[in-house]
Amino acid sequence: MRDEDESDGSTGSGMEAGASEAVAECVLCRMPTEYPESHKGSTLCPVCEWREAERAACSG
């Protein structure tokens, strides 16, 4: 039950930060990211960022 409260808190804090500006969507899965829409470049959600880092690390 406590995990649900923590996840709700993190979602709420993300919304509070994005209250002044809309949050950008991930270019791969279209989920909300940690970046504002004004962020330049391709924006990825934390999950897709992690997967891209894994791919880059294993490609060498």
Backbone as a chain_set.jsonl record, in Angstrom:
{"seq": "MRDEDESDGSTGSGMEAGASEAVAECVLCRMPTEYPESHKGSTLCPVCEWREAERAACSG", "coords": {"N": [[0.838, -1.186, 0.0], [2.001, 1.175, 0.66], [3.786, 1.552, -1.443], [2.114, 2.327, -3.524], [1.359, 4.85, -2.627], [3.805, 6.175, -2.767], [4.316, 6.074, -5.537], [2.193, 7.584, -6.44], [2.904, 10.018, -5.319], [5.243, 10.658, -6.73], [4.24, 10.942, -9.294], [2.53, 13.064, -8.877], [4.345, 15.102, -8.166], [5.711, 15.371, -10.546], [3.715, 16.376, -12.139], [3.262, 18.773, -10.86], [5.634, 20.118, -11.389], [5.396, 20.295, -14.109], [3.259, 21.94, -14.332], [3.518, 24.62, -15.013], [4.501, 24.396, -17.53], [3.9, 22.305, -20.354], [4.511, 18.762, -20.485], [6.879, 16.986, -22.411], [6.386, 14.388, -24.899], [7.526, 11.011, -25.168], [9.517, 10.078, -27.914], [9.513, 7.527, -28.863], [7.638, 5.797, -27.496], [5.572, 7.444, -26.776], [4.917, 8.111, -24.159], [4.744, 10.211, -21.192], [7.552, 12.352, -20.538], [10.431, 13.402, -18.57], [11.001, 15.881, -19.322], [10.363, 19.291, -20.347], [8.114, 20.507, -22.941], [9.526, 22.364, -24.404], [12.094, 21.442, -24.542], [14.959, 20.797, -26.445], [15.776, 18.587, -29.148], [15.485, 14.95, -29.43], [13.202, 13.532, -27.232], [13.103, 11.192, -24.623], [11.356, 8.824, -22.614], [12.002, 7.69, -19.224], [12.173, 4.836, -19.297], [12.623, 4.193, -22.035], [14.987, 5.633, -22.392], [16.683, 4.13, -20.766], [16.661, 1.676, -22.142], [17.809, 2.443, -24.586], [20.352, 3.138, -23.68], [21.255, 0.632, -22.855], [21.37, -0.679, -25.358], [23.333, 0.831, -26.661], [25.545, 0.334, -25.034], [25.973, -2.364, -25.445], [26.635, -2.561, -28.069], [29.269, -2.334, -28.781]], "CA": [[0.0, 0.0, 0.0], [2.89, 2.328, 0.715], [4.343, 1.734, -2.78], [1.151, 3.092, -4.299], [1.445, 6.237, -2.19], [5.05, 6.731, -3.295], [4.181, 6.289, -6.973], [1.29, 8.719, -6.603], [3.665, 11.214, -4.968], [6.17, 11.004, -7.816], [3.426, 11.422, -10.406], [2.05, 14.389, -8.493], [5.431, 16.072, -8.225], [5.987, 15.605, -11.964], [2.66, 17.235, -12.639], [3.468, 20.105, -10.309], [6.734, 20.73, -12.126], [4.912, 20.553, -15.455], [2.076, 22.777, -14.285], [3.792, 25.856, -15.719], [4.78, 24.062, -18.92], [3.498, 20.942, -20.678], [5.584, 17.774, -20.516], [7.083, 16.408, -23.736], [6.125, 12.967, -25.045], [8.633, 10.185, -25.648], [9.418, 9.92, -29.367], [9.38, 6.109, -29.187], [6.431, 5.169, -26.959], [4.598, 8.516, -26.551], [4.639, 8.29, -22.736], [5.303, 11.478, -20.708], [8.962, 12.335, -20.158], [10.79, 14.305, -17.485], [11.416, 17.125, -19.948], [9.29, 20.156, -20.845], [7.965, 20.481, -24.4], [10.497, 23.267, -25.012], [13.398, 20.764, -24.58], [15.381, 20.55, -27.824], [16.248, 17.236, -29.424], [14.504, 13.893, -29.219], [12.98, 13.284, -25.813], [12.761, 9.813, -24.309], [10.926, 8.57, -21.244], [13.062, 6.979, -18.504], [12.277, 3.441, -19.738], [13.259, 4.168, -23.348], [16.366, 6.072, -22.187], [17.415, 2.986, -20.227], [16.817, 0.695, -23.22], [18.781, 2.986, -25.536], [21.672, 3.029, -23.046], [21.641, -0.785, -22.941], [21.736, -0.968, -26.744], [24.597, 1.487, -26.958], [26.599, -0.331, -24.279], [26.189, -3.712, -25.984], [26.936, -2.512, -29.496], [30.682, -2.162, -28.991]], "C": [[0.881, 1.246, 0.0], [3.507, 2.614, -0.651], [3.412, 2.561, -3.659], [1.212, 4.569, -3.938], [2.691, 6.905, -2.756], [4.936, 7.001, -4.782], [3.237, 7.46, -7.25], [2.015, 10.023, -6.304], [4.59, 11.623, -6.086], [5.405, 11.518, -9.026], [2.938, 12.834, -10.113], [3.137, 15.436, -8.592], [5.8, 16.38, -9.663], [4.951, 16.544, -12.568], [2.823, 18.656, -12.125], [4.568, 20.832, -11.069], [6.279, 21.109, -13.529], [3.694, 21.462, -15.483], [2.295, 24.082, -15.047], [4.038, 25.603, -17.197], [4.431, 22.594, -19.165], [4.718, 20.028, -20.777], [5.662, 17.167, -21.913], [6.752, 14.922, -23.73], [7.378, 12.266, -25.543], [8.447, 9.969, -27.154], [9.245, 8.454, -29.773], [8.048, 5.524, -28.736], [5.306, 6.157, -26.649], [4.149, 8.662, -25.097], [5.223, 9.636, -22.299], [6.765, 11.324, -20.3], [9.183, 13.255, -18.972], [11.106, 15.695, -18.014], [10.218, 17.971, -20.362], [9.223, 20.087, -22.37], [8.988, 21.37, -25.093], [11.891, 22.652, -25.108], [13.758, 20.436, -26.03], [15.921, 19.136, -27.97], [15.158, 16.214, -29.186], [14.409, 13.58, -27.732], [12.536, 11.841, -25.626], [12.304, 9.728, -22.861], [12.036, 7.795, -20.536], [13.254, 5.527, -18.961], [13.003, 3.361, -21.082], [14.706, 4.668, -23.263], [17.22, 4.912, -21.697], [17.679, 1.962, -21.327], [17.828, 1.169, -24.264], [20.199, 2.897, -24.975], [22.165, 1.587, -23.078], [22.092, -1.151, -24.343], [23.093, -0.382, -27.091], [25.758, 0.793, -26.249], [26.935, -1.705, -24.87], [26.61, -3.698, -27.443], [28.437, -2.491, -29.788], [31.459, -3.39, -28.949]], "O": [[0.527, 2.259, -0.604], [3.733, 3.774, -0.996], [3.865, 3.394, -4.443], [1.13, 5.436, -4.809], [2.645, 8.062, -3.176], [5.4, 8.037, -5.257], [3.456, 8.234, -8.182], [1.768, 11.031, -6.965], [4.719, 12.813, -6.373], [5.868, 12.429, -9.712], [2.933, 13.694, -10.994], [2.882, 16.548, -9.055], [6.162, 17.513, -9.983], [5.27, 17.394, -13.398], [2.561, 19.622, -12.841], [4.449, 22.023, -11.359], [6.717, 22.12, -14.079], [3.151, 21.729, -16.555], [1.363, 24.599, -15.664], [3.815, 26.484, -18.027], [4.639, 21.745, -18.298], [5.817, 20.473, -21.11], [4.636, 16.869, -22.525], [6.827, 14.268, -22.689], [8.191, 12.857, -26.254], [7.333, 9.707, -27.61], [8.868, 8.171, -30.91], [7.391, 4.825, -29.508], [4.202, 5.742, -26.296], [3.112, 9.269, -24.83], [6.115, 10.156, -22.969], [7.163, 10.283, -19.777], [8.234, 13.821, -18.431], [11.441, 16.592, -17.241], [9.165, 17.426, -20.694], [10.178, 19.654, -23.014], [9.291, 21.149, -26.265], [12.788, 23.261, -25.691], [12.948, 19.862, -26.758], [16.459, 18.564, -27.021], [14.044, 16.557, -28.79], [15.423, 13.387, -27.062], [11.7, 11.333, -26.374], [12.791, 10.455, -21.995], [12.936, 7.286, -21.204], [14.385, 5.041, -19.005], [13.907, 2.542, -21.245], [15.567, 4.172, -23.991], [18.348, 4.729, -22.154], [18.788, 1.438, -21.438], [18.618, 0.37, -24.767], [21.142, 2.612, -25.713], [23.35, 1.34, -23.3], [23.087, -1.857, -24.509], [23.909, -1.034, -27.743], [26.846, 0.679, -26.815], [28.082, -2.147, -24.79], [26.916, -4.754, -27.997], [28.832, -2.622, -30.946], [32.678, -3.356, -29.116]]}, "num_chains": 1, "name": "protein.A"}
